[in-house]
Amino acid sequence: MAQQIQIDQPRLTSELATLATFTDAEPVSNGTSVTRIVFSPDDLRARAWLKELATADGFEVRDDAVGNIFIRWTGTDPDAPAVATGSHTDAIPHAGMYDGTVGVLGGLEAMRTLKRSGLQPRRSIELVMFTSEEPTRFGIGCLGSRLMSGTLDPKQADALREANEPADTAKTLAQVRTAAGFTGDLASVKLSPNHYHAWLELHIEQGPLLEREGTPLGIVTSIAAPAGYRFTISGLGGHAGALLMPDRKDALCAAAELILAIEKHALATHVIDTVATVGTCDVHPGAVNSVPSRVVLQLDIRDTDPTRRESVMQAIRRDIETLRQRRGVIITEQIINADAPAQSSPHLVELLEEVCATHGISPRKMVSRAYHDSLFMARIAPIAMIFIPCRNGVSHRPDEYATPAHTTLGVQVLASALAKLASE
Amino acid sequence: MAQQIQIDQPRLTSELATLATFTDAEPVSNGTSVTRIVFSPDDLRARAWLKELATADGFEVRDDAVGNIFIRWTGTDPDAPAVATGSHTDAIPHAGMYDGTVGVLGGLEAMRTLKRSGLQPRRSIELVMFTSEEPTRFGIGCLGSRLMSGTLDPKQADALREANEPADTAKTLAQVRTAAGFTGDLASVKLSPNHYHAWLELHIEQGPLLEREGTPLGIVTSIAAPAGYRFTISGLGGHAGALLMPDRKDALCAAAELILAIEKHALATHVIDTVATVGTCDVHPGAVNSVPSRVVLQLDIRDTDPTRRESVMQAIRRDIETLRQRRGVIITEQIINADAPAQSSPHLVELLEEVCATHGISPRKMVSRAYHDSLFMARIAPIAMIFIPCRNGVSHRPDEYATPAHTTLGVQVLASALAKLASE
């Protein structure tokens, strides 16, 4: 099999570059900056372009009610559960051009290359492009795969509001998806547990380990447990000149203490697997001459051990209690998500190792600290992930980079594995 | 004179309420929330409405190149330097309906009431509505009066950029004012030092002193010295799951320490007149799952004593140096403005005291901790300010409130003083 697979590397490289031109914000100087927020005009243009590519190669294309895209190559046994792969094309503000996109365009190239090789798969092979893997717009990541796996209630999903808009103008997911043309019932997005025979996702590592070791490929055996929280700190607003210092209950000063408490407790585990990040800080009213009356912080905390993650949260909550009393502010905590870790299917890990062996590669078995749609696909299908190195372990930045050679190798392994799985 | 002045209190109250309906953002639940950012569609509608009111009463109306509005009642000696009053109608996000507006609509009512009384002023009486007293959009307050007084270089002013937009999409003042229809050379905005015979501004106190004492009116003898700084903290961005804690140079954690250092040093003077506020905190890239790579903070620091204000800044800078070294971040400081305090004209203060006496009022002479366009008008004209109480000393909030009785009294004193000055 390995010998027959011919990846069109120039075409894949060019398609990755084209996809990067669909960006909501202009590129910045230090790289190809990509911003593609779900259902923005550029996200919708990127989706239309992807569907055109798929149609041109004779694959069937459909969307579901939340905008997940399914690109299907029907097998000789169309009723057998399909083999599936995929990832996402949305991007956080000022991010790079490889996160997610390698799994989507690489998945498409894997299907094309198998078709060119003359394969007639028994099981259908399906590529999925998930809606809103990134939590930027609605504050929660993996929207599409959460709904697909039945992890998120469809009504709650439709009621999600834009996280970075003022409360009085933030639109709901229902409003935004309707405006984007996705009008069906969200309950219809859920797939049955035996819908897919297997799920594979190709992705850049987003960490430094493969590059440091000089290993060209990783096989993910488990995905770390992520959690998201929103803290709202309410104090006392007023005029920056007239509200005297001793009378203040400044919400931003209280938020600053909370940010530092979070950092302190995440470091205090002394375990490399604990990471905690406050990525947004929205200040109300947000004027230079007005004392902040309300601040909203979003916390992303992850650990391979959910118990340790929870113990860090408990330490943070004790500091919040002190902060409340000392500063006279109100602090509320809202849980956005607290997900369990996922394990890869031993069968799929073994199959990927066999495929790697035919390519003469010794892959590294590893944990994914970043989370992915595969975390949720694991609830309805056997999963595994293929990682390729990225330069300096950098991701979510304009200088994110994966070499064409590594990308091509990842697609080769993916294509071989899909072909094997389609014949099972 | 005092006996002849009949303020149309119902009309003034109604006009204040109408002006509050021109708001960029919807009102919030705890009061009449007003947001009127300079040159927003609602700001432009408010300006058009004000001009209609002035024209209906037979006053002449003109704009200058930065959009300052001049409403003129020509006197019997049109070449004599005019007597002027005014304030602003722009409002920070989610503010109240009295800050600035009382001086504009109250000034208009003062002119109307004098006209109704049959007065034929020798000097012309002019009402000014200043552009962008609030620093929200361009990061610097009192744009209109800075240009009018020659305090701000016209070229530098035109190059100012929107403070709350990403660097790559922020428009310049030149672009924004041109789009709003103000196309002249900003150098033409400057007035000569003898252009006005006298300048008076009626304003709510924005502090608690008048209300606490039960004094219905204050005469401002000096305006505190304000300064504005912008701090840019640059660290290392990355994926919130994959960038490990020991490798981080989190710009938001560094910013949190800076926010707390600023608070600490402002409190450490143990003087009520020192106030320091970080009112905005813009996080880049601003995604829940991305480590902040850059944070921009805006600091507003004021003191009645500019030397003490500078010593607080020096203490903050020493902490920044430590912070830089300990966290490996880059912190740059940009001065937005550092203005000297202004003194009222002893003659105008005396004249206002006389007018108060004819109304049977004992005014409080006081310092303005908030700054106003009068701070800059003091550089080209003798100035004084009239303060009226505001409930709980609250300003820049939806629950900002001044009673109709206090507003009316302020307009009566203003009208009497304008009449006296017009005959000087």
HADDOCK unambig.tbl for C-alpha pairs under 7 A between the chains (distance, minus, plus):
assign (segid A and resid 26 and name CA) (segid B and resid 168 and name CA) 6.90 0.50 0.50
assign (segid A and resid 92 and name CA) (segid B and resid 287 and name CA) 6.39 0.50 0.50
assign (segid A and resid 93 and name CA) (segid B and resid 285 and name CA) 5.56 0.50 0.50
assign (segid A and resid 93 and name CA) (segid B and resid 287 and name CA) 6.98 0.50 0.50
assign (segid A and resid 94 and name CA) (segid B and resid 285 and name CA) 6.25 0.50 0.50
assign (segid A and resid 135 and name CA) (segid B and resid 288 and name CA) 6.76 0.50 0.50
assign (segid A and resid 136 and name CA) (segid B and resid 287 and name CA) 5.51 0.50 0.50
assign (segid A and resid 136 and name CA) (segid B and resid 288 and name CA) 6.52 0.50 0.50
assign (segid A and resid 168 and name CA) (segid B and resid 26 and name CA) 6.88 0.50 0.50
assign (segid A and resid 206 and name CA) (segid B and resid 242 and name CA) 5.91 0.50 0.50
assign (segid A and resid 207 and name CA) (segid B and resid 242 and name CA) 5.15 0.50 0.50
assign (segid A and resid 207 and name CA) (segid B and resid 243 and name CA) 6.82 0.50 0.50
assign (segid A and resid 237 and name CA) (segid B and resid 397 and name CA) 6.86 0.50 0.50
assign (segid A and resid 238 and name CA) (segid B and resid 394 and name CA) 6.14 0.50 0.50
assign (segid A and resid 238 and name CA) (segid B and resid 395 and name CA) 5.61 0.50 0.50
assign (segid A and resid 238 and name CA) (segid B and resid 396 and name CA) 5.55 0.50 0.50
assign (segid A and resid 238 and name CA) (segid B and resid 397 and name CA) 6.22 0.50 0.50
assign (segid A and resid 239 and name CA) (segid B and resid 395 and name CA) 5.52 0.50 0.50
assign (segid A and resid 239 and name CA) (segid B and resid 396 and name CA) 5.46 0.50 0.50
assign (segid A and resid 240 and name CA) (segid B and resid 277 and name CA) 5.97 0.50 0.50
assign (segid A and resid 241 and name CA) (segid B and resid 275 and name CA) 6.45 0.50 0.50
assign (segid A and resid 241 and name CA) (segid B and resid 302 and name CA) 6.60 0.50 0.50
assign (segid A and resid 241 and name CA) (segid B and resid 369 and name CA) 5.32 0.50 0.50
assign (segid A and resid 241 and name CA) (segid B and resid 370 and name CA) 4.55 0.50 0.50
assign (segid A and resid 242 and name CA) (segid B and resid 206 and name CA) 5.90 0.50 0.50
assign (segid A and resid 242 and name CA) (segid B and resid 207 and name CA) 5.15 0.50 0.50
assign (segid A and resid 242 and name CA) (segid B and resid 369 and name CA) 5.65 0.50 0.50
assign (segid A and resid 242 and name CA) (segid B and resid 370 and name CA) 5.75 0.50 0.50
assign (segid A and resid 243 and name CA) (segid B and resid 207 and name CA) 6.82 0.50 0.50
assign (segid A and resid 244 and name CA) (segid B and resid 272 and name CA) 6.48 0.50 0.50
assign (segid A and resid 244 and name CA) (segid B and resid 275 and name CA) 6.36 0.50 0.50
assign (segid A and resid 245 and name CA) (segid B and resid 267 and name CA) 6.67 0.50 0.50
assign (segid A and resid 245 and name CA) (segid B and resid 275 and name CA) 5.96 0.50 0.50
assign (segid A and resid 253 and name CA) (segid B and resid 259 and name CA) 6.36 0.50 0.50
assign (segid A and resid 253 and name CA) (segid B and resid 260 and name CA) 6.11 0.50 0.50
assign (segid A and resid 256 and name CA) (segid B and resid 256 and name CA) 4.31 0.50 0.50
assign (segid A and resid 256 and name CA) (segid B and resid 257 and name CA) 6.93 0.50 0.50
assign (segid A and resid 256 and name CA) (segid B and resid 259 and name CA) 6.74 0.50 0.50
assign (segid A and resid 256 and name CA) (segid B and resid 260 and name CA) 6.85 0.50 0.50
assign (segid A and resid 257 and name CA) (segid B and resid 256 and name CA) 6.93 0.50 0.50
assign (segid A and resid 259 and name CA) (segid B and resid 253 and name CA) 6.37 0.50 0.50
assign (segid A and resid 259 and name CA) (segid B and resid 256 and name CA) 6.75 0.50 0.50
assign (segid A and resid 260 and name CA) (segid B and resid 253 and name CA) 6.12 0.50 0.50
assign (segid A and resid 260 and name CA) (segid B and resid 256 and name CA) 6.85 0.50 0.50
assign (segid A and resid 267 and name CA) (segid B and resid 245 and name CA) 6.68 0.50 0.50
assign (segid A and resid 272 and name CA) (segid B and resid 244 and name CA) 6.47 0.50 0.50
assign (segid A and resid 275 and name CA) (segid B and resid 241 and name CA) 6.47 0.50 0.50
assign (segid A and resid 275 and name CA) (segid B and resid 244 and name CA) 6.36 0.50 0.50
assign (segid A and resid 275 and name CA) (segid B and resid 245 and name CA) 5.96 0.50 0.50
assign (segid A and resid 277 and name CA) (segid B and resid 240 and name CA) 5.99 0.50 0.50
assign (segid A and resid 277 and name CA) (segid B and resid 291 and name CA) 6.17 0.50 0.50
assign (segid A and resid 278 and name CA) (segid B and resid 288 and name CA) 6.81 0.50 0.50
assign (segid A and resid 279 and name CA) (segid B and resid 286 and name CA) 5.72 0.50 0.50
assign (segid A and resid 279 and name CA) (segid B and resid 287 and name CA) 5.33 0.50 0.50
assign (segid A and resid 279 and name CA) (segid B and resid 288 and name CA) 4.40 0.50 0.50
assign (segid A and resid 279 and name CA) (segid B and resid 289 and name CA) 6.15 0.50 0.50
assign (segid A and resid 279 and name CA) (segid B and resid 290 and name CA) 5.64 0.50 0.50
assign (segid A and resid 279 and name CA) (segid B and resid 291 and name CA) 5.73 0.50 0.50
assign (segid A and resid 279 and name CA) (segid B and resid 292 and name CA) 5.79 0.50 0.50
assign (segid A and resid 280 and name CA) (segid B and resid 283 and name CA) 6.27 0.50 0.50
assign (segid A and resid 280 and name CA) (segid B and resid 286 and name CA) 4.97 0.50 0.50
assign (segid A and resid 280 and name CA) (segid B and resid 287 and name CA) 5.94 0.50 0.50
assign (segid A and resid 280 and name CA) (segid B and resid 288 and name CA) 5.80 0.50 0.50
assign (segid A and resid 281 and name CA) (segid B and resid 281 and name CA) 6.92 0.50 0.50
assign (segid A and resid 281 and name CA) (segid B and resid 283 and name CA) 6.67 0.50 0.50
assign (segid A and resid 283 and name CA) (segid B and resid 280 and name CA) 6.28 0.50 0.50
assign (segid A and resid 283 and name CA) (segid B and resid 281 and name CA) 6.68 0.50 0.50
assign (segid A and resid 285 and name CA) (segid B and resid 93 and name CA) 5.55 0.50 0.50
assign (segid A and resid 285 and name CA) (segid B and resid 94 and name CA) 6.22 0.50 0.50
assign (segid A and resid 286 and name CA) (segid B and resid 279 and name CA) 5.70 0.50 0.50
assign (segid A and resid 286 and name CA) (segid B and resid 280 and name CA) 4.96 0.50 0.50
assign (segid A and resid 287 and name CA) (segid B and resid 92 and name CA) 6.35 0.50 0.50
assign (segid A and resid 287 and name CA) (segid B and resid 93 and name CA) 6.96 0.50 0.50
assign (segid A and resid 287 and name CA) (segid B and resid 136 and name CA) 5.52 0.50 0.50
assign (segid A and resid 287 and name CA) (segid B and resid 279 and name CA) 5.32 0.50 0.50
assign (segid A and resid 287 and name CA) (segid B and resid 280 and name CA) 5.94 0.50 0.50
assign (segid A and resid 288 and name CA) (segid B and resid 135 and name CA) 6.76 0.50 0.50
assign (segid A and resid 288 and name CA) (segid B and resid 136 and name CA) 6.52 0.50 0.50
assign (segid A and resid 288 and name CA) (segid B and resid 278 and name CA) 6.80 0.50 0.50
assign (segid A and resid 288 and name CA) (segid B and resid 279 and name CA) 4.39 0.50 0.50
assign (segid A and resid 288 and name CA) (segid B and resid 280 and name CA) 5.80 0.50 0.50
assign (segid A and resid 288 and name CA) (segid B and resid 298 and name CA) 5.85 0.50 0.50
assign (segid A and resid 288 and name CA) (segid B and resid 299 and name CA) 6.67 0.50 0.50
assign (segid A and resid 288 and name CA) (segid B and resid 300 and name CA) 6.37 0.50 0.50
assign (segid A and resid 289 and name CA) (segid B and resid 279 and name CA) 6.16 0.50 0.50
assign (segid A and resid 289 and name CA) (segid B and resid 300 and name CA) 6.13 0.50 0.50
assign (segid A and resid 290 and name CA) (segid B and resid 279 and name CA) 5.63 0.50 0.50
assign (segid A and resid 290 and name CA) (segid B and resid 396 and name CA) 6.62 0.50 0.50
assign (segid A and resid 291 and name CA) (segid B and resid 277 and name CA) 6.18 0.50 0.50
assign (segid A and resid 291 and name CA) (segid B and resid 279 and name CA) 5.74 0.50 0.50
assign (segid A and resid 292 and name CA) (segid B and resid 279 and name CA) 5.79 0.50 0.50
assign (segid A and resid 298 and name CA) (segid B and resid 288 and name CA) 5.85 0.50 0.50
assign (segid A and resid 299 and name CA) (segid B and resid 288 and name CA) 6.68 0.50 0.50
assign (segid A and resid 300 and name CA) (segid B and resid 288 and name CA) 6.38 0.50 0.50
assign (segid A and resid 300 and name CA) (segid B and resid 289 and name CA) 6.13 0.50 0.50
assign (segid A and resid 302 and name CA) (segid B and resid 241 and name CA) 6.60 0.50 0.50
assign (segid A and resid 369 and name CA) (segid B and resid 241 and name CA) 5.30 0.50 0.50
assign (segid A and resid 369 and name CA) (segid B and resid 242 and name CA) 5.62 0.50 0.50
assign (segid A and resid 370 and name CA) (segid B and resid 241 and name CA) 4.54 0.50 0.50
assign (segid A and resid 370 and name CA) (segid B and resid 242 and name CA) 5.73 0.50 0.50
assign (segid A and resid 394 and name CA) (segid B and resid 238 and name CA) 6.13 0.50 0.50
assign (segid A and resid 395 and name CA) (segid B and resid 238 and name CA) 5.63 0.50 0.50
assign (segid A and resid 395 and name CA) (segid B and resid 239 and name CA) 5.53 0.50 0.50
assign (segid A and resid 396 and name CA) (segid B and resid 238 and name CA) 5.58 0.50 0.50
assign (segid A and resid 396 and name CA) (segid B and resid 239 and name CA) 5.46 0.50 0.50
assign (segid A and resid 396 and name CA) (segid B and resid 290 and name CA) 6.62 0.50 0.50
assign (segid A and resid 397 and name CA) (segid B and resid 237 and name CA) 6.89 0.50 0.50
assign (segid A and resid 397 and name CA) (segid B and resid 238 and name CA) 6.26 0.50 0.50
